[in-house]
Amino acid sequence: MLRCCALIALLILVGLTTFQAHAERRVALVVGNSQYREIPALKNPDKDAENVSRTFRLAGFEVFAAKDLTKLQFEERFRNYLAAADGADLAVVYYSGHGFQIGGENFLIPVDASLKDAADMEVQAIKVNDILRQLRSRSKVQMIILDACRNDPFPRKDYWLRDQLIVAGGSGLAQVTGSQNTLIAFATEPGAVAYDGSGDLSPFSSSFSRRALAPDQEIRSVMAAVRRDVVKATNGKQVPWENSSLIDDVVLMRGAEQPAPPQEAEQDQQTAERGIQVADAAEAIGRRDIQVPLGVGPVPLKLELPAKDASISLKLASYPAAGTLSLPDRVLSPQSSLTAAEVDKLRYEPQIGSVAPVEVGFDIRAGSAAKRSTMQLSPSVDPCDQAAGEPLDLQGVVSGRLPNEIGGGAVEACEAAVKSYPDIARFRYELGRALLASGRIDEARNVIQEAADKGHVRAVYELGYIAASGMSAAPDLTKANSLYAQASDKGDPYGMTALGRALFDGVGVQRDTGKGLDLLLQAAAMGHVDATKDLAVIFKEGRNGVPADPARALAFLRAGIDRQEAYSMAILGLSPKRSEKTVPVCKPKVVTKVVTKIKVVRTPAPKAPPPVTKIPAKRIPNGTGSASWRGNGGDHPEPRGGGSDSGSTDGDSTGSTDSGSTDTGSTGSTDSGSTDTGSPGSTDSGSTDTGSTGSTDSGGTDTGSTGGSDGIR
């Protein structure tokens, strides 16, 4: 019995040792907003963010640092951060700047917020609970640190939240309840105001940066020490506060690493030999420029030193400006050292959203001989990501392409990526997108299912869309809504929008207007333009108990315009900017067409058009001004309820056929995948046609003619 217990204890010890031998993935987003445009600037947040960024980097975190972010910039940085935080052991968000509560909800304020109208809080500010919800779905442990407990500096005090107009009241931030393994720290207690202090740093950030670097201190002990410091510095006026549901110990700064071997007295010959070894090692590192693929995890650099003498040591002299250096058993910080035997195990993981080359410098030493060497690491985007990455994919690494922007070589590029990286679910999903774009529905569904099984959240949504659309079987709304719910629970804005629509209108599921509205608002906060458009329609018409409010509808239309959404821009008579993307697989020959004479030829429409096999259209976010409909035209198969139309908007039109378009004031027109405003009797497919009346234009660029608009954006 004793032998059995001893064996179990040994196995547990081995398990713990194995767990600790793997490098923890710890990611931090640090934001400091100082230079506000509509209200006076704050003096500390930019310096606070600099100081805290340095602290987290010294502690071995991958740090996404940013200053003075607008709302759109925050959305982009937050998406990149979430992609890096997917599966992390610890995800941290630190924010310094303006923040306050409305109706018990805490909001962080971007530098471009004006908050003049009642609907502005929903479209211009950032809800803390939305941030927390995303972190919960991605990381083992979450921390949010808010040095943002300030009074509302804006003159307006009543704002729309969901379906109520709320009057602001109270000071500071409201208490936030986290889920299991969450810590939420405030610079001061709920309802109180934090102070900037007399120096360059706030009392809170100054103390946190110093205390967090104490070796082997658990975070709750760190926060208790910070509280004592701030209370003393402010004479008791400010008392930092935290809500904790941590069940695991969190240590920001591990104990000091093993120091480099001490220098020793050497004979002349030994000194010369070691000098040669150091010079050889410096040359082996310094001549390298290594291409490192983005978004595939830590990549071995495969460095090899000519000699692995135990006396040779390397200390980081300069750390990469972005991304993370690591060994299999630990993440390296800017102060790390490693031995010559560890150099060939060195790895680098580029930071998502950054493709600029970075430099890594080493001080190489053996005895009294020393030399500095620098190498370059160049992040590279895989051709599959370039060809078939999707917008707003929170596990993606690029801004993404719409389906009609996927080129003919995308399938081959993604097949190669799947072969090279069989465990990266993202490449399987992108292969599925490429197959869908080429009309290979059954193959696409199978590959997308594989991606979903491997944990790619957007693939789960895509399976829901396939079920709802009836691409390869009868539409199944129950199955579709179940899949949408799974994607929504993981924070996917596509899933939130699809499930929000279904719940709001009761399509394929029991109606829950409140939850549906909440999901649409959450998706809009993530930058999903379909959600902003749906909300604009809801608030314009007033539906399902939500009162009509034209001003609120206009606020969401403006949010769509900021993101180049075609529907919102067409309402106001604007044209989205054309996207400028590099397609790596196919470069069409440029042909210059000079029109010297225009001849209008009227051709009657055929009585019985030949049958056309259609790929069902799919409405997806349009962040680049490109066409927002999937496939080769055709009606959107997703059922809609209560009069909200997520497919086409056709105003004042008579006898028109509109597939996946916005058509305003047109008569007798056929428009596929385009925005057509006031063009009588025209047919336009995939072209730019300006100035023609009653013309037929397919696939060309015609300058000097009138009528029609570009169907492929």
Sequence and secondary structure as in RCSB ss.txt:
>XXXX:A:sequence
MLRCCALIALLILVGLTTFQAHAERRVALVVGNSQYREIPALKNPDKDAENVSRTFRLAGFEVFAAKDLTKLQFE
ERFRNYLAAADGADLAVVYYSGHGFQIGGENFLIPVDASLKDAADMEVQAIKVNDILRQLRSRSKVQMIILDACR
NDPFPRKDYWLRDQLIVAGGSGLAQVTGSQNTLIAFATEPGAVAYDGSGDLSPFSSSFSRRALAPDQEIRSVMAA
VRRDVVKATNGKQVPWENSSLIDDVVLMRGAEQPAPPQEAEQDQQTAERGIQVADAAEAIGRRDIQVPLGVGPVP
LKLELPAKDASISLKLASYPAAGTLSLPDRVLSPQSSLTAAEVDKLRYEPQIGSVAPVEVGFDIRAGSAAKRSTM
QLSPSVDPCDQAAGEPLDLQGVVSGRLPNEIGGGAVEACEAAVKSYPDIARFRYELGRALLASGRIDEARNVIQE
AADKGHVRAVYELGYIAASGMSAAPDLTKANSLYAQASDKGDPYGMTALGRALFDGVGVQRDTGKGLDLLLQAAA
MGHVDATKDLAVIFKEGRNGVPADPARALAFLRAGIDRQEAYSMAILGLSPKRSEKTVPVCKPKVVTKVVTKIKV
VRTPAPKAPPPVTKIPAKRIPNGTGSASWRGNGGDHPEPRGGGSDSGSTDGDSTGSTDSGSTDTGSTGSTDSGST
DTGSPGSTDSGSTDTGSTGSTDSGGTDTGSTGGSDGIR
>XXXX:A:secstr
 HHHHHHHHHHHHHHHHHHHTS   EEEEEEE    SSS   SSHHHHHHHHHHHHHHTT EEEEEES  HHHHH
HHHHHHHHHHTT SEEEEEEES EEEETTEEEE  TT    STTHHHHHSEEHHHHHHHHHTT SEEEEEEE   
   SS  EEEETTEEEE  SSS       TTEEEEESS TT      SSSS HHHHHHHHHTTSTT BHHHHHHH
HHHHHHHHTTTS   EEEE   S  BSS              HHHHHHHHHHHHHHHHHHHT EEEEETTSS EE
     S   TTEEEEEEE  SSSEEEETTEE  TT EEEGGGGGG EEE  TT  S EEEEEEEEETTEEEEEEE
EEEEE  HHHHHH  TT TT SS    GGG  TTHHHHHHHHHHH TT HHHHHHHHHHHHHTT HHHHHHHHHH
HHHTT HHHHHHHHHHHHHTSSSS  HHHHHHHHHHHHHTT HHHHHHHHHHHHHTSSS   HHHHHHHHHHHHH
TT HHHHHHHHHHHHH  TT    HHHHHHHHHHHHHTT HHHHHHTT          SS          S    
      SS          B   SSS   B SSS    S   TT  SS EEES BS EEES EEES BS EEESSE
EES TT EEES EE S SS EEES EESS  S   S  
